[in-house]
Amino acid sequence: MTNGGLSANGADRVFRVLLIGAGAISEHHALALGRTPNARLAGFLDVDRDRASARAKQFGVRSYETVAEAAADGVTAAHVLVPPAYHASQALDAIEAGMHVLIEKPLANSEEDCQAIAGAAKSRGVQVTVGHSLLFDPEIQRACDIVRSGALGSIIGVDVIRSSQYPSFSGGALPAYYEHAGEAFRDLGVHALYLIQEFLGEIHNISTVHRALGGEPLLPYDEWNSVVECERGMANIRLSWNARPMQSLLLLHGTAGMLRVDLFHMFLAFRRHRGLPQAALRIINTMTDSVRPLFEMAANTLRFLAKRRRQYQGIHGFIQDFYGRLARAEAPAVSVDDGAAVVRWTEFVARGAERTYVGWNRSHPCSPTCDVLVTGGAGKVGRAIVAELARAGKRVRVLSRRPPSAPLPDHVEYYVGDLGDPRAVDAAVCGAPVVIHAGAAMSGDAARNRGSTVVGTQNILAAAKQFGCKRLVHVSSLSVVNWAGSDRGAPVDEDAADEPHAALRGLYTQSKLEAERLVRAAAAAGEVDAVILRPGQIWGGDIPLMTPAVARRIGSINLVLGDGHLQLPLVHVDDVVRAVLDSISAQVSSGTIVQLVSPSRFTQNDVIKVCDPRRVTLRVPRALVFGLGWFSERLLGLLGRASPFSVYRLKSALPRMQFRSDRAQRLLGWTVRADERQAMAAEAMRVR
C-alpha cells in the first residue's frame, strides 16, 4: 500500500460526487469530501427520499431520485453506502452511468457480483475501489512503515481483536446483522481480513468457531474466533459483543519484535528483540509499552482539539487518496481484485455460519394455537407467570429475545423474536386468545426503552386487534403515578394522576407510562379487551428485596436515604402471578386499572431489620439528600448535563405516601397469600 498525495498536474481536475445511501456513514463521507481538494459533494440518493433530502439540506446540496438524474447533472463519481446486499446493483447502476465508484466494504456479497463489477468497470473505462479504510488509518500506516523498515524482522503472525456494541434496536424491521447468522462477521470480519492480507499475504484457509453468549441478545452469534492460514504466516481473529471494555487491537508478531496497534486509543506499543540480557530487555520493553502510548494519546488528543485529526480518519485518508489517484489517472490503492479476495473469505465464513445455524423457531416450530402468550416470559416475573400457567395445565407460548437456557416444562413453547419487530410479534400472537404482556426494557438507552416498551406495546396491540385476542393483561408499573405530587397526600389508588414529568423520572418511567397510555387508548376505542395491572416493588423468588429503594450497600454499610421510615409498596412475586392469572377471566370493564400492593406496611427499617440486621446502617437526613441533589443539578448544569440525582427524581424516589389497592380484592378477588415474614427470612438467609 502506498500513501496517496496530490500531484500538481492533476490538481485542477475536480470530480462531482453522488453519495448513494444517506445513512450514518454518509455524513463522514460528506465531511471527507469537504476536505478533498479535487472532489466536490454533488448530492445524495436514498430509497428513503426524506432521509436523502435531510442530508442534502444538512450539506447544502441536491437530493436525486435516480443515478441517471445525477449523471445528467454532471456527476462523475459515486460512493455506494447502502447495505452490502445492495452494493453490486447500485455500483453497476453508477458504472453504467459512466461514474467512477467507491464502494463501502465489503465490495459485494458474492464473488460473482465482484466479477460483474470488474467486468462492467473495464467495459466502461471507469475506476472502482472498495473502502478498506483502515489501511489509511494513521496508526495502521505507521505500522506499515515500521514493517517495511524491517524493524520487526519477518512478520509471521497477526492477531486482530475487536469488541463491539450495536446501536439499541428501537423497533421496526430488524437490521441485517440480527436477521442473518453471518452478517456480524460480514460487518467486522472484513476489516480483519484485509489487514491480515496486508501483512501476511494471500489467505489460504480459515477455520471458525462461533457462539452466542447473550451480549447482543438478538445476534445469532455474538462471539467469533477464526484461525487464518496465510501465505507468510498464521493469524487469529477474535470478534466479541460481550467483552468489555471495548477494544480494537492489531498485534503484529515478527522475528525481531512485536507491535501492538490500539485503534481505539490511537497509539502503538513496540517491543524489539535486542542482544541484551533478559532483565534489561524487560525494563526497556516495559518502558516502550507504557511511556510511549501515554505520550501518543496526549499528542492525538491535541490533534483532535486542533482538528488535525477527525473521527474515522481512515475514511478521510482513503477518499483523498482515491481522488488524488483519479486526478493523476492512476489505479486505486485498493483494487477490485483486492476487494474480491476479501469477499471470497468473508463469505466463506459468513455462509458457513448460516449453513450451520439452526434458528430456534425453525428447529422447534410453534403449535398453530395456544392458550396464552406471555411476552417477557424469560424475565424474572415472566418466568414465574409461565411456571404457574404450566402447572395449571395451560398451553403457553413465550415470546423472548433468546432461546431458553434450560429444558422447557410441559405445555410450554418459545417463539424467539423481539417485541420491537412487528413480524415476530404477529407470529407470536397469532393463535393466542390471551396475551399477558409483561415484556419491557428494564435498562438501556432511550432507543432500547422505546423499541422494547413503547413500540413493543404498539405491536402487541396491533396484533391483538388483527388476530382477535380475547383478553390482554398488561403488566404496567406504579412508577407511572405522580409520586412527587403525592407526598403526605391521600393514599394513592388507581385514580391517582399520571406522572406529569416522566422524562425527569427517567427512561423506565417515561416508556412505561407511554406504553400504558397506548393500552388505555386501545381499550377505550374498543380495539382490545384489556386489564392493566400496576404492581409495586416486586420481590421474592429470583427478585431481591434489598434494592436501592431500601438501602444502598456500600462495603459493609447499608446507606439509607432518609430516616428509614418510608413505607415501601411491596408485593411478592407469587401474589403478582396470582393477580395476572385472575385477570385472564375476570369480569371487568376493558381498560380497568388495578394496583397491586401488599396491605402490610413495611418500611425501609423493617426490611433491614429482617434481612440485614448485622450490617452497619447509616441514615442520611432528607434535607441533606435533597441539598446534595440541588448541588448536583447546579454543578452538572454548568457542564450542560442533567443530574441523575435531581431534586425531582429524589422526591419521586422518597415520597412519604401510602398506597391503597382494594380494587384488586373487589374486582379480582385478590388477597395477599404469600407469607411475607417467612419469605423475608428466607431472603435474608439467601443474601447472607
CORHU-V79696 format. One record per pair of residues at least 12 apart in sequence whose C-alpha atoms are under 10 Angstrom apart, sorted by the first residue. I is the first residue (numbers start at 1). J is the second residue. Records with the same first field share a line. If there is no record, write none. Layout:
I->J + J
This chain:
1->135 + 136 + 141 + 144 + 198 + 333 + 334
2->135 + 136 + 141 + 144 + 145 + 321 + 333
3->135 + 136 + 141 + 317 + 318 + 321 + 333
4->136 + 317 + 318 + 319 + 320 + 321 + 322 + 323 + 324 + 325 + 332 + 333
5->317 + 320 + 321 + 322 + 323 + 324 + 325 + 328
6->36 + 37 + 38 + 320 + 321 + 322 + 323 + 324 + 325 + 326 + 327 + 328
7->324 + 325 + 327 + 328
8->327 + 328
9->327 + 328
10->38 + 323 + 324 + 325 + 326 + 327 + 328 + 329
11->37 + 38 + 323 + 324 + 327 + 328
12->37 + 38 + 327
13->37 + 38 + 39 + 323 + 324 + 326 + 327 + 328
14->36 + 37 + 38 + 39 + 40 + 76 + 323 + 324 + 326 + 327
15->37 + 38 + 39 + 40 + 41 + 42 + 74 + 75 + 76 + 77 + 78 + 99 + 100 + 323 + 326 + 327
16->33 + 38 + 39 + 40 + 41 + 42 + 43 + 70 + 71 + 73 + 74 + 75 + 76 + 77 + 78 + 99
17->30 + 33 + 39 + 40 + 41 + 42 + 43 + 44 + 70 + 71 + 74 + 75 + 76 + 77 + 78 + 79 + 99 + 100 + 101 + 102
18->30 + 40 + 41 + 42 + 43 + 44 + 45 + 62 + 63 + 64 + 67 + 70 + 71 + 75 + 76 + 77 + 78 + 79 + 80 + 94 + 99 + 101
19->41 + 42 + 43 + 44 + 45 + 46 + 52 + 56 + 63 + 64 + 77 + 78 + 79 + 80 + 81 + 82 + 102
20->43 + 44 + 45 + 46 + 47 + 52 + 64 + 66 + 67 + 78 + 79 + 80 + 81 + 82 + 87 + 90 + 91 + 94 + 103
21->44 + 45 + 46 + 47 + 48 + 51 + 52 + 55 + 79 + 80 + 81 + 82 + 83 + 90
22->43 + 44 + 45 + 46 + 47 + 48 + 49 + 50 + 51 + 52 + 53 + 54 + 55 + 56 + 63 + 80 + 81 + 82
23->46 + 48 + 51 + 52 + 55 + 81 + 82 + 83
24->55 + 81
25->81 + 82 + 104 + 312 + 315
26->44 + 55 + 79 + 80 + 81 + 82
27->55 + 58 + 59
28->310 + 311 + 312 + 313 + 315 + 316
29->41 + 79 + 81 + 312 + 315 + 316 + 319
30->42 + 43 + 44 + 55 + 56 + 59 + 316
31->59 + 310 + 315 + 316
32->310 + 312 + 313 + 314 + 315 + 316 + 317 + 318 + 319 + 320
33->315 + 316 + 319 + 320 + 323
34->59 + 316 + 320
35->316 + 317 + 319 + 320
36->316 + 317 + 319 + 320 + 321 + 322 + 323 + 324
37->320 + 323 + 324
38->320 + 323 + 324 + 326 + 327
39->76 + 77 + 319 + 320 + 322 + 323 + 324 + 327
40->75 + 77
41->56 + 59 + 60 + 61 + 62 + 75 + 77 + 78
42->56 + 59 + 60 + 61 + 62 + 63 + 64 + 70 + 73 + 74 + 75 + 76 + 77 + 78
43->55 + 56 + 57 + 59 + 60 + 61 + 62 + 63 + 64 + 70 + 75 + 78
44->56 + 57 + 59 + 61 + 62 + 63 + 64 + 65 + 66 + 67 + 70 + 78 + 79
45->62 + 63 + 64 + 65 + 66 + 67 + 70 + 80 + 81
46->63 + 64 + 65 + 66 + 81 + 82
47->65 + 66 + 82
48->65
49->63 + 64 + 65
50->63
51->63
52->64 + 65
66->93 + 94
67->90 + 93 + 94 + 95 + 96 + 97 + 99
68->93 + 94 + 96 + 97 + 98
69->97
70->94 + 97 + 99
71->94 + 97 + 98 + 99
72->97
74->99
75->94 + 97 + 98 + 99 + 100
76->94 + 95 + 97 + 98 + 99 + 100 + 101 + 126
77->94 + 95 + 97 + 98 + 99 + 100 + 101 + 102 + 126 + 127 + 128 + 323
78->90 + 91 + 94 + 95 + 98 + 99 + 100 + 101 + 102 + 103 + 128
79->91 + 94 + 99 + 100 + 101 + 102 + 103 + 104 + 128 + 129 + 130 + 131 + 319
80->94 + 101 + 102 + 103 + 104 + 105 + 107 + 130 + 131
81->102 + 103 + 104 + 105 + 131
82->103 + 104
83->104 + 105 + 106 + 108 + 175 + 176 + 187
84->103 + 104 + 105 + 106 + 107 + 108 + 109 + 176 + 183 + 186 + 187
85->106 + 107 + 108 + 109 + 110 + 176
86->108 + 109
87->103 + 104 + 105 + 106 + 107 + 108 + 109 + 113 + 114 + 117
88->103 + 107 + 108 + 109 + 110 + 112 + 113 + 114 + 115 + 116 + 117
89->108 + 113 + 116 + 117
90->103
91->103 + 107 + 108 + 116 + 117 + 120 + 121 + 128
92->113 + 116 + 117 + 118 + 119 + 120 + 121
93->120
94->121
95->117 + 120 + 121 + 122 + 123 + 124 + 125 + 126 + 127 + 128
96->120 + 121 + 123 + 124 + 126
97->124
98->120 + 121 + 124 + 125 + 126 + 127
99->121 + 124 + 125 + 126 + 127 + 128
100->121 + 124 + 125 + 126 + 127 + 128 + 129 + 323 + 326
101->121 + 126 + 127 + 128 + 129 + 130 + 322
102->127 + 128 + 129 + 130 + 131 + 318 + 319 + 322 + 323 + 332
103->128 + 129 + 130 + 131 + 132 + 336 + 339
104->129 + 130 + 131 + 132 + 133 + 315
105->129 + 130 + 131 + 132 + 133 + 186 + 187 + 188 + 190 + 191 + 339 + 342 + 343
106->130 + 131 + 132 + 186 + 187 + 188 + 189 + 190 + 191 + 339 + 340 + 342 + 343 + 346
107->128 + 129 + 130 + 131 + 132 + 190 + 335 + 336 + 337 + 338 + 339 + 340 + 341 + 342 + 343
108->130 + 339 + 340 + 342 + 343 + 344 + 347
109->186 + 340 + 343 + 344 + 346 + 347 + 350
110->340 + 343 + 344 + 345 + 346 + 347 + 348
111->339 + 340 + 341 + 342 + 343 + 344 + 345 + 347
112->340 + 344
113->340 + 343
114->336 + 337 + 339 + 340 + 341 + 343 + 344
115->336 + 337 + 340
117->336 + 340
118->335 + 336 + 337 + 340
121->336
126->326
127->322 + 325 + 326 + 329 + 330 + 331 + 332 + 335 + 336
128->322 + 331 + 332 + 334 + 335 + 336
129->318 + 322 + 331 + 332 + 333 + 334 + 335 + 336 + 337 + 338 + 339
130->318 + 332 + 333 + 334 + 335 + 336 + 337 + 338 + 339 + 340
131->191 + 314 + 315 + 318 + 319 + 322 + 334 + 335 + 339
132->190 + 191 + 193 + 194 + 195 + 314 + 315 + 318 + 333 + 334 + 338 + 339 + 342
133->191 + 194 + 312 + 313 + 314 + 315 + 316 + 317 + 318 + 319 + 334
134->191 + 192 + 194 + 195 + 263 + 312 + 313 + 314 + 315 + 317 + 318
135->191 + 194 + 195 + 198 + 314 + 315 + 317 + 318 + 333 + 334
136->312 + 313 + 314 + 315 + 316 + 317 + 318 + 319 + 320 + 321
137->263 + 266 + 312 + 313 + 314 + 315 + 316 + 317 + 318
138->263 + 266 + 267 + 309 + 313 + 314 + 317
139->250 + 261 + 262 + 263 + 266 + 267 + 268 + 314
140->195 + 250 + 261 + 262 + 263 + 266 + 267 + 268 + 314
141->314
142->261 + 267 + 268
143->199 + 250 + 252 + 259 + 260 + 261 + 268 + 270
144->198 + 199
146->259 + 270
147->199 + 252 + 254 + 257 + 259
150->254 + 255 + 256 + 257
151->254 + 255 + 256 + 257 + 258 + 259 + 270 + 271 + 272 + 273
152->252 + 253 + 254 + 255 + 256 + 257 + 258 + 259 + 270 + 271 + 272 + 273
153->253 + 254 + 255 + 256 + 257 + 258 + 272 + 273
154->199 + 200 + 232 + 233 + 253 + 254 + 255 + 256 + 257
155->199 + 200 + 232 + 233 + 234 + 252 + 253 + 254 + 255 + 256 + 257 + 258
156->199 + 200 + 230 + 231 + 232 + 233 + 234 + 235 + 252 + 253 + 254 + 255
157->196 + 199 + 200 + 228 + 229 + 230 + 232 + 233 + 234 + 235 + 236 + 251 + 252 + 253 + 254 + 255 + 258
158->192 + 195 + 196 + 197 + 199 + 200 + 228 + 233 + 234 + 235 + 236 + 237 + 250 + 251 + 252 + 253 + 254 + 258 + 259
159->192 + 195 + 196 + 226 + 227 + 228 + 234 + 235 + 236 + 237 + 238 + 249 + 250 + 251 + 252 + 253 + 260
160->189 + 191 + 192 + 193 + 195 + 196 + 226 + 235 + 236 + 237 + 238 + 239 + 248 + 249 + 250 + 251 + 252 + 261
161->192 + 225 + 236 + 237 + 238 + 239 + 240 + 246 + 247 + 248 + 249 + 250 + 251 + 262
162->188 + 189 + 191 + 192 + 224 + 237 + 238 + 239 + 240 + 241 + 243 + 246 + 247 + 248 + 249 + 250 + 263 + 264
163->188 + 222 + 223 + 238 + 239 + 240 + 241 + 242 + 243 + 244 + 245 + 246 + 247 + 248 + 249
164->188 + 215 + 216 + 222 + 239 + 240 + 241 + 242 + 243 + 244 + 245 + 246 + 247 + 248
165->215 + 216 + 222 + 240 + 241 + 242 + 243 + 244 + 246
166->184 + 216 + 219 + 241
167->445 + 447 + 448
168->216 + 444 + 445 + 446 + 447 + 448 + 449 + 450 + 451 + 452
169->218 + 418 + 420 + 421 + 445 + 446 + 447 + 448 + 449 + 450 + 451 + 452
170->419 + 420 + 421 + 445 + 446 + 447 + 448 + 449 + 450 + 451 + 452 + 453 + 454 + 455 + 456
171->418 + 419 + 420 + 421 + 422 + 447 + 448 + 449 + 450 + 451 + 452 + 453 + 454 + 455 + 456 + 459
172->418 + 419 + 420 + 421 + 422 + 423 + 451 + 455 + 456 + 459
173->420 + 421 + 422 + 423 + 424
174->218 + 417 + 418 + 420 + 421 + 422 + 423 + 424
175->218
176->219
177->218 + 219 + 220 + 221
178->216 + 217 + 218 + 219 + 220 + 221
179->218 + 219 + 220
180->219 + 220 + 221 + 350 + 351 + 353 + 354 + 357
181->210 + 219 + 220 + 221 + 222 + 350 + 351 + 352 + 353 + 354 + 355 + 356 + 357 + 358 + 359
182->210 + 219 + 220 + 221 + 346 + 347 + 348 + 349 + 350 + 351 + 352 + 353 + 354 + 355 + 357
183->219 + 220 + 221 + 346 + 347 + 350 + 351 + 353 + 354
184->219 + 220 + 221 + 222 + 223 + 224 + 239 + 240 + 241 + 350
185->221 + 222 + 223 + 224 + 239 + 346 + 347 + 349 + 350 + 351 + 353
186->343 + 345 + 346 + 347 + 349 + 350 + 351
187->346 + 350
188->239 + 346
189->224 + 226 + 237 + 238 + 239 + 342 + 345 + 346 + 349 + 350
190->339 + 342 + 343 + 345 + 346 + 347
191->342 + 346
192->235 + 236 + 237 + 238 + 239 + 250 + 342 + 346
193->228 + 235 + 236 + 237 + 341 + 342 + 343 + 345 + 346
194->338 + 339 + 341 + 342 + 343 + 346
195->250 + 342
196->228 + 229 + 230 + 233 + 234 + 235 + 236 + 237 + 250 + 252
197->230 + 231 + 232 + 235 + 338 + 341 + 342
198->338
199->230 + 231 + 232 + 233 + 235 + 252
200->228 + 229 + 230 + 231 + 232 + 233 + 234 + 235 + 252
201->229 + 230 + 231 + 232 + 233
202->229 + 230 + 231 + 232 + 233 + 341 + 342
203->228 + 229 + 230 + 231 + 232 + 233 + 234 + 235 + 341 + 342 + 344 + 345
204->228 + 229 + 230 + 231 + 345
205->227 + 228 + 229 + 230 + 231 + 234 + 345 + 348
206->226 + 227 + 228 + 229 + 230 + 234 + 235 + 236 + 237 + 345 + 346 + 348 + 349
207->225 + 226 + 227 + 228 + 229 + 236 + 348 + 349 + 352
208->224 + 225 + 226 + 227 + 228 + 236 + 237 + 238 + 348 + 349 + 350 + 352 + 353
209->221 + 223 + 224 + 225 + 226 + 227 + 238 + 349 + 353
210->222 + 223 + 224 + 225 + 226 + 238 + 239 + 240 + 353 + 357
211->223 + 224 + 225 + 240
212->224 + 240 + 241 + 242 + 402
213->240 + 241 + 242
214->241 + 242 + 401 + 402
215->240 + 241 + 242 + 243
216->240 + 241 + 242 + 401 + 402
217->241 + 400 + 401 + 402 + 403 + 417 + 418
218->400 + 401 + 402 + 416 + 417 + 418
219->241 + 401 + 402
220->353 + 354 + 357 + 358 + 359 + 402
221->240 + 241 + 353 + 357
222->239 + 240 + 241 + 242
223->238 + 239 + 240 + 241 + 242 + 243
224->237 + 238 + 239 + 240 + 241
225->237 + 238 + 239 + 240
226->238 + 239 + 349
228->345
233->253
234->253
235->251 + 252 + 253
236->251
237->250
246->264
247->262 + 263 + 264 + 265
248->261 + 262 + 263 + 264 + 265 + 266
249->261 + 262 + 263 + 264 + 265 + 266 + 268
250->262 + 263 + 268
251->268 + 269
252->270
253->271
254->272 + 273
255->272 + 273
256->271 + 272 + 273 + 274
257->270 + 271 + 272 + 273 + 274
258->270 + 271 + 272 + 273
259->271 + 272 + 289
260->289
261->293
262->293
265->293 + 294 + 296 + 297 + 300 + 301
266->293 + 296 + 297 + 298 + 299 + 300 + 301
267->292 + 293 + 294 + 295 + 296 + 297 + 298 + 299 + 300
268->288 + 289 + 290 + 292 + 293 + 294 + 296 + 297
269->285 + 286 + 287 + 288 + 289 + 290 + 291 + 292 + 293 + 294 + 296
270->285 + 286 + 287 + 288 + 289 + 290 + 292 + 293
271->284 + 285 + 286 + 287 + 288 + 289
272->284 + 285 + 288
273->285
318->332 + 333 + 334
321->333
322->334
359->403 + 416
360->402 + 403 + 404 + 414 + 415 + 416 + 417
361->403 + 413 + 414 + 415 + 416 + 417
362->415 + 416
364->413 + 414 + 415
365->413 + 414 + 415
366->397 + 398 + 412 + 413 + 414 + 415 + 427 + 428
367->395 + 397 + 413 + 414 + 431
368->427 + 428 + 430 + 431 + 432
369->395 + 396 + 397 + 428 + 429 + 430 + 431 + 432 + 433
370->394 + 395 + 396 + 397 + 411 + 412 + 413 + 428 + 429 + 430 + 431 + 432 + 433 + 434
371->389 + 393 + 394 + 395 + 396 + 397 + 411 + 431 + 432 + 433 + 434 + 435
372->386 + 389 + 394 + 395 + 396 + 397 + 398 + 412 + 429 + 431 + 432 + 433 + 434 + 435 + 436 + 471 + 472 + 584
373->386 + 395 + 396 + 397 + 398 + 399 + 412 + 413 + 414 + 415 + 428 + 429 + 430 + 431 + 432 + 433 + 434 + 435 + 436 + 437 + 472
374->386 + 389 + 396 + 397 + 398 + 399 + 400 + 414 + 428 + 429 + 432 + 434 + 435 + 436 + 437 + 438 + 439 + 473
375->397 + 398 + 399 + 400 + 401 + 415 + 418 + 419 + 425 + 428 + 429 + 435 + 436 + 437 + 438 + 439 + 440 + 456 + 460 + 474
376->398 + 399 + 400 + 401 + 418 + 419 + 436 + 437 + 438 + 439 + 440 + 441 + 452
377->396 + 397 + 398 + 399 + 400 + 401 + 404 + 414 + 436 + 437 + 438 + 439
378->398 + 399 + 400 + 401 + 402 + 403 + 404 + 405 + 414 + 438 + 439
379->400 + 438 + 439 + 440 + 442 + 542
380->539 + 540 + 541 + 542 + 543 + 573
381->438 + 439 + 475 + 538 + 539 + 540 + 541 + 542 + 543 + 573 + 574 + 576 + 577
382->398 + 436 + 437 + 438 + 439 + 573 + 577
383->398 + 542 + 577
384->541 + 542 + 573 + 574 + 576 + 577
385->436 + 438 + 573 + 574 + 576 + 577 + 578 + 580 + 581
386->398 + 409 + 411 + 412 + 436 + 577
387->408 + 409 + 410 + 412 + 577
388->574 + 577 + 578 + 581
389->411 + 412 + 577 + 578 + 581
390->409 + 410 + 411 + 412
391->409 + 410 + 411
392->411 + 581
393->410 + 411 + 412
394->410 + 411 + 412
395->410 + 411 + 412 + 413 + 432
396->409 + 410 + 411 + 412 + 413 + 414 + 432 + 434 + 435
397->411 + 412 + 413 + 414 + 415 + 428 + 429 + 431 + 432 + 435
398->412 + 413 + 414 + 415 + 416 + 417 + 428 + 429 + 435 + 436
399->413 + 414 + 415 + 416 + 417 + 418 + 419 + 424 + 425 + 427 + 428 + 429 + 437 + 439
400->414 + 415 + 416 + 417 + 418 + 419 + 424 + 428 + 439
401->414 + 415 + 416 + 417 + 418 + 419
402->414 + 415 + 416 + 417 + 418
403->415 + 416 + 417
404->416
414->428
415->427 + 428 + 429
416->428
418->439 + 451 + 452 + 456
419->439 + 440 + 441 + 451 + 452 + 453 + 454 + 455 + 456 + 457 + 458 + 459 + 460
420->448 + 450 + 451 + 452 + 453 + 454 + 455 + 456 + 457 + 458 + 459 + 460
421->451 + 452 + 455 + 456 + 459
422->455 + 456 + 458 + 459 + 460 + 462 + 463
423->459 + 463
424->459
425->456 + 457 + 459 + 460 + 461 + 462 + 463 + 464
426->459 + 460 + 462 + 463 + 464 + 466 + 467
427->463
428->460 + 463
429->459 + 460 + 461 + 462 + 463 + 464 + 465 + 466 + 467 + 468 + 469
430->463 + 464 + 466 + 467 + 468 + 469
431->467 + 468 + 469
432->464 + 467 + 468 + 469 + 470 + 471
433->464 + 467 + 468 + 469 + 470 + 471 + 472
434->464 + 468 + 469 + 470 + 471 + 472 + 473 + 529 + 584 + 585
435->460 + 461 + 464 + 469 + 470 + 471 + 472 + 473 + 474 + 530 + 584
436->460 + 471 + 472 + 473 + 474 + 475 + 530 + 531 + 580 + 581 + 583 + 584
437->456 + 457 + 460 + 461 + 472 + 473 + 474 + 475 + 476 + 532
438->453 + 457 + 473 + 474 + 475 + 476 + 533 + 580
439->452 + 453 + 456 + 457 + 474 + 475 + 476
440->452 + 453 + 454 + 455 + 456 + 457 + 475 + 476 + 508 + 511 + 512 + 515
441->453 + 454 + 456 + 507 + 508 + 511 + 512
442->507 + 508 + 512
443->507 + 508
444->507 + 508
445->507 + 508
446->506 + 507 + 508 + 510 + 511
447->507
448->507 + 511
449->507 + 508 + 509 + 510 + 511 + 512
450->507 + 508 + 510 + 511 + 512 + 514 + 515
451->511
452->511
453->508 + 510 + 511 + 512 + 513 + 514 + 515 + 516
454->510 + 511 + 512 + 513 + 514 + 515 + 516 + 517 + 518
455->511 + 514 + 515 + 518
456->515
457->474 + 512 + 514 + 515 + 516 + 518 + 519
458->515 + 518 + 519 + 522
460->472 + 519
461->518 + 519 + 522 + 523 + 527 + 528 + 530
462->522 + 527 + 528
464->527 + 528 + 529
465->522 + 526 + 527 + 528 + 529
466->527 + 528
468->527 + 528 + 529
469->527 + 528 + 529 + 530
470->528 + 529 + 530 + 584 + 585
471->528 + 529 + 530 + 531 + 583 + 584 + 585 + 586 + 590
472->519 + 523 + 528 + 529 + 530 + 531 + 532 + 583 + 584 + 590 + 591
473->519 + 529 + 530 + 531 + 532 + 533 + 579 + 580 + 581 + 582 + 583 + 584 + 591
474->515 + 516 + 519 + 520 + 530 + 531 + 532 + 533 + 534 + 580 + 583 + 591 + 593
475->512 + 516 + 531 + 532 + 533 + 534 + 535 + 576 + 580 + 594
476->509 + 512 + 513 + 515 + 516 + 519 + 532 + 533 + 534 + 535 + 536 + 593 + 594 + 595
477->508 + 509 + 512 + 513 + 516 + 532 + 533 + 534 + 535 + 536 + 537 + 538 + 595 + 596
478->492 + 493 + 494 + 498 + 499 + 509 + 512 + 513 + 533 + 534 + 535 + 536 + 537 + 569 + 595 + 596 + 597 + 659
479->498 + 499 + 502 + 505 + 508 + 509 + 510 + 512 + 513 + 534 + 535 + 536 + 537 + 652 + 653
480->496 + 497 + 498 + 499 + 500 + 501 + 502 + 505 + 508 + 509 + 510 + 511 + 512 + 513 + 514 + 515 + 516 + 517 + 534
481->493 + 494 + 495 + 496 + 497 + 498 + 499 + 500 + 502 + 509 + 513 + 534 + 652
482->496 + 497 + 498 + 499 + 500 + 501 + 502 + 505 + 652
483->496 + 497 + 498 + 499 + 500 + 505 + 648 + 649 + 651 + 652 + 653 + 654 + 655 + 656 + 657
484->499 + 500 + 501 + 505 + 647 + 648 + 649 + 650 + 651 + 652 + 653 + 654 + 655 + 656 + 657
485->497 + 498 + 499 + 500 + 648 + 651 + 652 + 655 + 657
486->651 + 652 + 655 + 656 + 657 + 658
487->651 + 652 + 654 + 655 + 656 + 657 + 658
488->655 + 656 + 657 + 658
489->655 + 656 + 657 + 658
490->657 + 658 + 659 + 660
491->657 + 658 + 659 + 660 + 661
492->595 + 657 + 658 + 659 + 660 + 661
493->593 + 594 + 595 + 596 + 597 + 658 + 659 + 660 + 661 + 662 + 663
494->533 + 534 + 592 + 593 + 594 + 595 + 596 + 659 + 660 + 661 + 662 + 663
495->593 + 594
498->513 + 517
499->513 + 652
501->648 + 649
502->514 + 649
503->649
504->642 + 643 + 644 + 645 + 646 + 647 + 648 + 649 + 652
505->644 + 645 + 646 + 648 + 649 + 650 + 651 + 652 + 653
506->644 + 649
516->532 + 533 + 534 + 591 + 593
519->531 + 532 + 590 + 591
520->532 + 590 + 591 + 592 + 593
521->591
522->590 + 591
523->589 + 590 + 591 + 592
524->589 + 590 + 591
525->590 + 591
526->590 + 591
527->590
528->590 + 591
529->588 + 589 + 590 + 591 + 592
530->583 + 584 + 588 + 589 + 590 + 591 + 592 + 593
531->580 + 583 + 584 + 586 + 588 + 589 + 590 + 591 + 592 + 593 + 594
532->580 + 583 + 590 + 591 + 592 + 593 + 594 + 595
533->576 + 579 + 580 + 583 + 592 + 593 + 594 + 595 + 596 + 664
534->576 + 593 + 594 + 595 + 596 + 597 + 661
535->569 + 570 + 571 + 572 + 573 + 575 + 576 + 579 + 594 + 595 + 596 + 597 + 598 + 661
536->568 + 569 + 570 + 571 + 572 + 576 + 595 + 596 + 597 + 598 + 659
537->549 + 568 + 569 + 570 + 571 + 572 + 573 + 596 + 597 + 598
538->569 + 570 + 571 + 572 + 573 + 574 + 575 + 576 + 596 + 597
539->570 + 571 + 572 + 573 + 574 + 575 + 576 + 679 + 680 + 683
540->571 + 572 + 573 + 574 + 575 + 674 + 676 + 679 + 680 + 682 + 683
541->572 + 573 + 574 + 679 + 682 + 683
542->573 + 683
543->572 + 573 + 683
544->680 + 683 + 684 + 686 + 687
545->570 + 572 + 607 + 608 + 611 + 679 + 680 + 683 + 684 + 687
546->558 + 604 + 607 + 608 + 611 + 612 + 680 + 683 + 684 + 687
548->560 + 561 + 653
549->561 + 566 + 568 + 604 + 653 + 654
550->564 + 566 + 567 + 568 + 603 + 604 + 605 + 606 + 607 + 608
551->564 + 604 + 605 + 607 + 608 + 617 + 618 + 619
552->617 + 618
553->615 + 616 + 617
555->615 + 616
556->614 + 615 + 616 + 617
557->614 + 615 + 616 + 617 + 618
558->608 + 612 + 613 + 614 + 615 + 616 + 617 + 618 + 619
559->616 + 617 + 618 + 619 + 620
560->604 + 605 + 608 + 617 + 618 + 619 + 620 + 621 + 622
561->604 + 618 + 619 + 620 + 621 + 622 + 623 + 624 + 625 + 626 + 650 + 653 + 654
562->604 + 618 + 619 + 620 + 621 + 622 + 623 + 624 + 625 + 626 + 654
563->604 + 605 + 618 + 619 + 620 + 621 + 622
564->603 + 604 + 605 + 606 + 607 + 608 + 617 + 618 + 619 + 620 + 621 + 654
565->602 + 603 + 604 + 605 + 606 + 656
566->601 + 602 + 603 + 604 + 605 + 606 + 654 + 655 + 656 + 657 + 658
567->600 + 601 + 602 + 603 + 604 + 605 + 606 + 654 + 655 + 656 + 657 + 658 + 659
568->597 + 598 + 600 + 601 + 602 + 603 + 604 + 606 + 607 + 654 + 655 + 656 + 657 + 658 + 659
569->596 + 597 + 598 + 599 + 600 + 601 + 602 + 603 + 657 + 658 + 659 + 660
570->596 + 597 + 598 + 599 + 600 + 601 + 602 + 603 + 659 + 676
571->596 + 597 + 598 + 599 + 600 + 672 + 674 + 676
572->596 + 597 + 598 + 672 + 673 + 674 + 675 + 676 + 679 + 680
573->674
574->672 + 673 + 674
575->596 + 597 + 598 + 670 + 671 + 672 + 673 + 674
576->596 + 597 + 670 + 672
578->668 + 670 + 671 + 672 + 673
579->594 + 595 + 596 + 664 + 665 + 668 + 669 + 670 + 671 + 672
580->668 + 670
581->668
582->664 + 667 + 668 + 669 + 670
583->664 + 667 + 668 + 669 + 670
584->668
585->668
586->667 + 668 + 669
587->667 + 668
588->667 + 668
589->667
592->663 + 667
593->663 + 664
594->661 + 662 + 663 + 664 + 665 + 667 + 668
595->659 + 660 + 661 + 662 + 663 + 664
596->659 + 660 + 661 + 662 + 663 + 664 + 665 + 670 + 671 + 672
597->658 + 659 + 660 + 661 + 662 + 664 + 671 + 672
598->659 + 660 + 661 + 671 + 672 + 673 + 674 + 676
599->658 + 659 + 660 + 661 + 662 + 671 + 672
600->672 + 676
601->658 + 659
605->617
607->677 + 680 + 681 + 684
608->680 + 684
609->684
610->677 + 678 + 680 + 681 + 682 + 683 + 684
611->680 + 681 + 682 + 683 + 684 + 685 + 686 + 687 + 688
612->681 + 683 + 684 + 685 + 687 + 688
613->684
622->650 + 651 + 654
625->645 + 647 + 650 + 651 + 654
626->645 + 646 + 647 + 648 + 649 + 650 + 651
627->646 + 647
628->645 + 646 + 647
629->643 + 644 + 645 + 646 + 647 + 648 + 649 + 650 + 651
630->643 + 645 + 646 + 647 + 648 + 650
631->643 + 645 + 646 + 647
632->644 + 645 + 646 + 647
633->645 + 646 + 647
634->646
